[in-house]
């Protein structure tokens, strides 16, 4: 049996530090990866106010919704030489986020079954029983779903931005050179879809778009991208499994 991706050309738009791993998996499955990062992640070196870190015992939960959030938060703690209070519970979203948290020596007390923002927020609110505020660890482009839901539930919270997502403007030329030659375009976050639309001179109609979850799919459709598929579960591996399934179905239909 041949490899499931049959030489399909797959555009990987995620940040450069994570693109190589995904590209390796594409190659192993018989595909041809095309790496063109759409975003850059910068962990913040300067903070106007880090006093929240001196009040960590005031919070019952710290909630982190991405692996970048874990990295940025714990880098900041190390820089400030601050340890998490033992009683502070940690909520996270996603397997990769949990893996990064484990690398820092911590275990999450709450991991939602689904990574959908709405369902995740509702699950956390039903799980939350303490009367202390929640600390949300975020990036500059993090979606407002969780803060809005906490506010609706009258749960006090504060936010701390620990990383910044920016468009990878230097990718524009390469992106537009390869656009006509790719079969699948992958979006691993709403921000990769937004950056793609900003940097691409046109949106290819002959490509198939694969999103990591409902939130990313909603953003892609909002931006005018059609022929969108969403993987389940919401992981990069599931995205590649989905592409393999689509590619095999199309190969059978053309035989």
SEVEXLUM-132385 format. One record per residue: residue in three letters; x, y, z of N, C-alpha, C, O, CB in turn. Coordinates in steps of 0.1 Angstrom, whole numbers, plus 5000, padded with zeros to 4 digits. Glycine has a CB too. Layout:
<fidrens>
ALAXYZXYZXYZXYZXYZ ...
</fidrens>
This chain:
<fidrens>
UNK500949885000500050005000500950125000501950135007499050005012 UNK500550224992501350344991501050435003500150415011501050424978 UNK501850535004501750635015500450715013500150755001502950725017 UNK499750755024498350805022498350945016497250985011497750815035 UNK499451025016499351165011499651174996499451274990500251255018 UNK500151064990500251054975500951174969500651214958498951034969 UNK501951224976502751344970502051474971502451574965503051314956 UNK500851484978500151614978501051714985501751694994498851594987 UNK500851834979501651954984500852024995499752084992502052044972 UNK501452035007500652085018501452205024502552205028500551975029 UNK500652315024501252445029501052445044499952435049500552565022 UNK502252465051502252475065502452615069503452675066503352385072 UNK501452675076501452825079501752855093501852975097500152885075 UNK501952755101502152775116503552835118504352845109502052655124 UNK503752895130505052955133506252865131506052745131505053005148 UNK507352925127508552855123508952745133509352635129509652945120 UNK508952775146509452685156508652555156509152455161509452745169 UNK507452555152506552435152506352375139505852265137505252475158 UNK506752445128506452395114507252275111506752185104506752505105 UNK508552265116509452155112508852025116508951925108510852175118 UNK508352015128507751885133506551845124506551725120507251905147 UNK505751935121504551905112505051865098504551775092503652025111 UNK506051935093506651905080507151765079507051695069507652005076 UNK507851725090508451585091507351485090507551375084509251575104 UNK506251505096505051415096504451405082504051295077504051455106 UNK504351525075503851525062504751435053504251355045503851675056 UNK506051455054506951375046506851225048506851145039508451425048 UNK506751195061506651055065505350985059505350865056506651035080 UNK504351065057503051025052503051025037502050995030501851105057 UNK504151065031504251065016503851195009503651204997503450955011 UNK503651305017503351435012504551525010505651485013502351505021 UNK504351635004505351735001505051855009504251935005505551764986 UNK505751885020505552005028506052125022507152125017506051985042 UNK505352235023505752365019505652455031504552495035504952425007 UNK506752495038506752575050506752725047507752775041507852535059 UNK505752795050505752935049505052995061503753005061504952985035 UNK505753025072505153075084504353205082504853295076506153095095 UNK503153205087502253325086502353415098502053535098500853285084 UNK502853355110502853435122504253415129504953315127501753395131 UNK504553505138505653495147505153515161504253595164506753605143 UNK505753445170505453455184506653515191507753465191505053315190 UNK506353625198507453695206507053695221506053745225507653835201 UNK507853625229507653625243508053765249509153805246508353505250 UNK507153825256507453965261508553975271508553895280506154025267 UNK509454065268510654075276510454195287510954195298511854115268 UNK509554285283509254405291507854405295506954385286509654535284 UNK507554435307506154445312505954575320506854605328505854315321 UNK504954645317504654765324504354735338504754815347503454845317 UNK503754625341503254595355503354445357502554375351501854655358 UNK504254405365504254255369503854235383504054125389505754205367 UNK503154335389502654315403501754205405501654145416501954445407 UNK501054165394500154045395500853925399500353835406499454025382 UNK502153915395502953795399503253795414503453685420504253795391 UNK503253905420503453915434502253885443502253875455504054055438 UNK501053875436499853845442499253715438497953695439498853955439 UNK500053615434499553495429498653415439497753345435500653405424 UNK498953435452498153375462496753425463495853375470498853385476 UNK496453545456495153595456494153525447492953545447495153745452 UNK494753435438493953365428493753225432494553155439494653375414 UNK492653165427492353025429492852945417493252825419490853005431 UNK492753005405493152935393494053015384493853145384491952885385 UNK494952955377495553025366495152935354495352815354497153025367 UNK494653005343494152935332494952975319495053095316492552965330 UNK495452875312496352895301495852825289495652705290497852845304 UNK495552895278494852835267495852795255495352755245493852925262 UNK497152805257498052765246499352725251499752765262498152875235 UNK500152645243501452615247502352735248503252745256502052515237 UNK502152835239502852965240502653035253503453095258502553055228 UNK501353025258501053085271501853025282502253095291499553075273 UNK501952895282502752825292504152865292504752905302502652665290 UNK504752865279506152905278506353055283507253075291506552895263 UNK505553145279505653285282505453305297506253385303504653365275 UNK504553235303504253255317505353205326505853265335502953185321 UNK505853085323506853025332508253085329509053085338506952875329 UNK508453135317509653215315509653335323510653375329509853245300 UNK508553405324508353525332508553495347509253565354506953585330 UNK507953385352508153345366509653325369510153365379507353215369 UNK510353255360511753225362512553355362513453375371512353125351 UNK512253445353512953575353512753645366513653715370512453655341 UNK511553645371511253715383511553635396511353685407509753755383 UNK511953505394512353415405511153395414511253415427513553475413 UNK509953365408508753345416508253205413508253155402507653455411 UNK507853145424507253005423505753015425505253105432507852915434 UNK505052925418503552925420503252875434503852785439502952825409 UNK502252935440501752895453501252745451500552715441500652985459 UNK501452665461501052525460499552505458499152405452501552455473 UNK498852595464497352575464496752635451495552615448496752645475 UNK497552695442497052755430496852645419497752575416497952865424 UNK495552625415495252525405495452575391495352695388493752475407 UNK495852485382496152525368495152455359494852335359497552475364 UNK494552535350493652495339494352515326494952625324492252555340 UNK494252415317494952435304494052385293493052315296496352365304 UNK494352405281493652365269494552295259495552355255492852475262 UNK494352165256495052105246496252015250496852035261495652205237 UNK496451905242497451805246498851875246499751845254497451695236 UNK499151955236500452015234500752115246501852115251500552095221 UNK499652185250499752275262500152195274500952235282498452355264 UNK499452075276499651995287501151935287501751925298498651875288 UNK501651895275502951845274503951955279504951925286503251805260 UNK503752075274504752185278504652215293505652235300504352315270 UNK503452205299503252225313504052115321504652145331501752225317 UNK503951995316504651885323506151905323506851875332504351755316 UNK506651965312508051995311508552095321509752085326508452045297 UNK507652175326507952275336507752215350507852285361507152405335 UNK507252085351507152015363505752035370505652015382508152065373 UNK504752075362503452095368502352015361502551965350503052245367 UNK501251985368500151905363498851995364498652065374499951775371 UNK498051985354496852065353495751995361495651875362496352075339 UNK494952075368493752025376492552025367491551965370493552105388 UNK492552095356491452105347491952095332492752185328490552225349 UNK491451995325491751985310490451955304489951845306492851875307 UNK489852045296488552015290488651905280489651885273488052145283 UNK487451835278487351725269487351775254487851715245486151645271 UNK486851895252486851955239487552085239487652155249485351985234 UNK488252125228489052245227488252365221488752465219490252225219 UNK486952335219486052445214485952555225485652515237484652395210 UNK486152675222486252785232484952795240485052805252486552915225 UNK483852785233482552805240482352685250482052705262481352805230 UNK482552565245482252445254483352445265482952405277482352315246 UNK484552485262485652485272485252575283485452545295486952515266 UNK484852695280484452795290483352755299483452765311484152935283 UNK482352695293481252645300481652525310481152515321480052595291 UNK482552435305482952325313483752375325483652325336483852235305 UNK484652475323485452535334484552605344484752585356486452635328 UNK483552675340482652745349481952645358481752675370481752835341 UNK481452535352480752435360481752365369481252305380480052335351 UNK483052365366484052295374484552385386484952345396485252255365 UNK484452515383484952615393484052625405482852645404485052755386 UNK484752615417483952615429484452715440483852735450483952475436 UNK485652765437486252855447485853005445485353035434487852845446 UNK485953085455485553225454486653325451486353445451484753265466 UNK487853275449488953365445488953385430488353305423490353305450 UNK489553495426489553525411490453425403491153345409490153665409 UNK490253435390490953345381491953435373491653555370490053275371 UNK493153385371494153465363494253395350494653275348495553465371 UNK493953475339493953425326495353465319495653585318492853485317 UNK496053365314497353395308497053385293496553295287498453285311 UNK497453505286496953515272498053575263499153625268495753605272 UNK497753585250498553655241497753775236496553795239498953565229 UNK498353865228497753985224496553965215495654045214498654075217 UNK496453845208495353815199494453705204493653655197495853775185 UNK494553675217493653575223492253615222491853735223494053545238 UNK491353515219489953545217489253585231489753545241489253425211 UNK488153655230487553705242486553615249485953645259486853835239 UNK486353495243485353405247485453375262484453385269485453275240 UNK486553325267486653295281486453405291485653395300488053235284 UNK487053525288486753645297485253675297484653705307487553765293 UNK484653675285483253705284482353615292481453655299482753705270 UNK482653485292481953385299482153395314481153375322482353245294 UNK483353425318483653445332482853565338482253555349485153455335 UNK482853665330482053785334480553755335479953805344482253895323 UNK480053685325478653645326478353565338477253575344478253565313 UNK479253475342479053395354479453465367479353405378479953265353 UNK479753595366480153675377481353615385481353615397478953685387 UNK482253555377483553505383484653615381484953655369483953375377 UNK485253665391486253765390487453705383487853595385486653825404 UNK488153795375489353745368490253865365489753975365488953675355 UNK491453835363492453935357493153865346493153745345493453985368 UNK493753945337494453885326495953935326496254035331493853935312 UNK496753845321498153875319498653835305498653715303499053805331 UNK499053925297499553895284501053865284501853945289499254005274 UNK501453745280502853705281503453685268504653665267502953585290 UNK502753695257503353685244502553765233501353795235503453535239 UNK503253795222502653875212502753795199503753745195503354005211 UNK501553795192501553725178501553835168500753935168500253635177 UNK502453825158502553925148502553855134502953735134503754015149 UNK502153925124502253865110503653855106504453945108501353945100 UNK503953745099505353725094505453785080505353715070505653565093 UNK505653915080505653995067506753945057506553955045505854135070 UNK507853895062508853845053508553725046509253685036510153825062 UNK507353665049506953545042506053575029505753485022506153455051 UNK505753705028504753745017505253695003504453644996504553895018 UNK506453725000506953694986506953544984506453494973508353744984 UNK507453464993507453314991506053264991505753174982508253255003 UNK505153314999503753264999503153284985502553184980502953345009 UNK503253394980502653424967503353344955502753334945502653564964 UNK504553304957505253224947504753084947504653024936506753224950 UNK504353034959503952884960502452864959502052754958504552834973 UNK501652974961500252954962499552874951498752784954499553094962 UNK499952894939499352824928499652674927499052594920499652884915 UNK500752634935501252494934500852404946501352294946502752504932 UNK500152464956499852374967498452314966497552384960499952464980 UNK498252204972496952134971496152154984494952164983497151984969 UNK496852164995496152185008496852305015498052315015496152055017 UNK495952375022496552495030495952465045494752455047496052635025 UNK496952465054496552435068496552565077497452645075497552325074 UNK495552575085495552675095495452615109494552545112494252775092 UNK496452645117496452595131495952685142496052655154497852545134 UNK495452805137494952905147494153005138494453025127496052965156 UNK493253085145492653195137493653295132493453355121491653265146 UNK494753315140495653415135496453375123496853465115496653445147 UNK496653245121497353205108496353225096496853265086497653055109 UNK495053205098494153235088494153385085494053435073492753185091 UNK494053465095494053615093495353665086495253745077493953685107 UNK496453615090497753655084497753615069498253685061498953595092 UNK497253485067497253435053496453535044496953565033496653295053 UNK495353575048494453665040495153795038495053865028493053675047 UNK495853845048496553975047497753965037498054055030497054015061 UNK498453845037499653835029499453785015500253805007500653755037 UNK498453705014498253645000497653744991496753824994497253515002 UNK498153744978497553834968496253784963495453864958498553844956 UNK495953654965494553604962494353474970495353424975494453574946 UNK493153434971492753314978492553204968491553214961491553334988 UNK493453104967493253004957491952924958491552884969494452904958 UNK491252904947490052834947490252684945489352604948489152884936 UNK491452644940491752504937492352434949492652314948492552494925 UNK492652504960493252444972492152404982491052464982494252534978 UNK492452304990491552265001492052315014493252305016491252115001 UNK491252375022491752435035491352345047490252305048491052575036 UNK492352325055492152235067492452315079493552375081493152115066 UNK491452315088491552395100491652305112491152195112490352495102 UNK492252355123492552275135491252265144491252175152493652325143 UNK490352345142489152345151488052435147488252515137489552375165 UNK486952435154485752515150486052665150485652745141484652495159 UNK486852715160487152855161487952905149487753005143487952885174 UNK488952815145489752855133488952845120489052925111490952765132 UNK488052745119487152735108486252855107486052915096486352605108 UNK485652895118484753015118485553135113484953215105484253045132 UNK486753155117487553275113487853265098487753365091488853285121 UNK488253145093488453125079487253155070487353225060488952985076 UNK486153105074484853135066484553285067484053345057483753045072 UNK484753345079484453485080485353565071484953675066484753525095 UNK486553515068487453585059487253555044487953605036488853545063 UNK486253475041485853455028486553325022486553315009486253565019 UNK487053235030487653115025486653005025485952975035488853075034 UNK486452935014485552825012486252695011487552695012484552845000 UNK485552585009486152455009486952425021488152385020487052434996 UNK486352445033487052435045486652305052485452275053486752555054 UNK487652235057487452115065488052125079489052205080487951985058 UNK487452065089487952075103488251945108487451845107486952155112 UNK489451935115489851805120489251785134488951875141491351795121 UNK489051655138488651615151489551495155489551395148487151575152 UNK490151495166490251605176491051725170491551725159490951555189 UNK491151835178491751955173493251945175493852015183491152075180 UNK493951865167495451855168496051855154495351835144495851725175 UNK497351885153498051875140497951735134497851725122499451935141 UNK498151635142498151495137496751465131496651405120498451395148 UNK495651515137494351485132494151565119493451515110493251535142 UNK494751685118494651755105495251675094494751665083495451895106 UNK496451605096497051525086496351405083496251355072498551495090 UNK495651345093494851225091493651265082493251185073494251175104 UNK493051385084491951435076492451455062491651415052491351565082 UNK493551515060494051535046494251395039493951385027495451615046 UNK494851305047495051165041493751105037493651045026495751075051 UNK492651115045491351065041490851135029490351065020490351085053 UNK490851265028490351335017491151295004490551274993490451495019 UNK492451295005493351264994493051124988492951104976494851274998 UNK492851024997492550884993491150884987490950814977492550795005 UNK490150954992488850954986488851014972488250954963487851034995 UNK489651114970489751184957490451094947490151084935490451314959 UNK491451024952492250934943491350814938491350784927493450874951 UNK490550764947489550654944488550704933488250634924488850594956 UNK488050824936487050884927487550914913486850914903486451004933 UNK488950934912489550964899489950844891490350854880490651064901 UNK489950724898490450604892489350544883489550434877490950504902 
</fidrens>
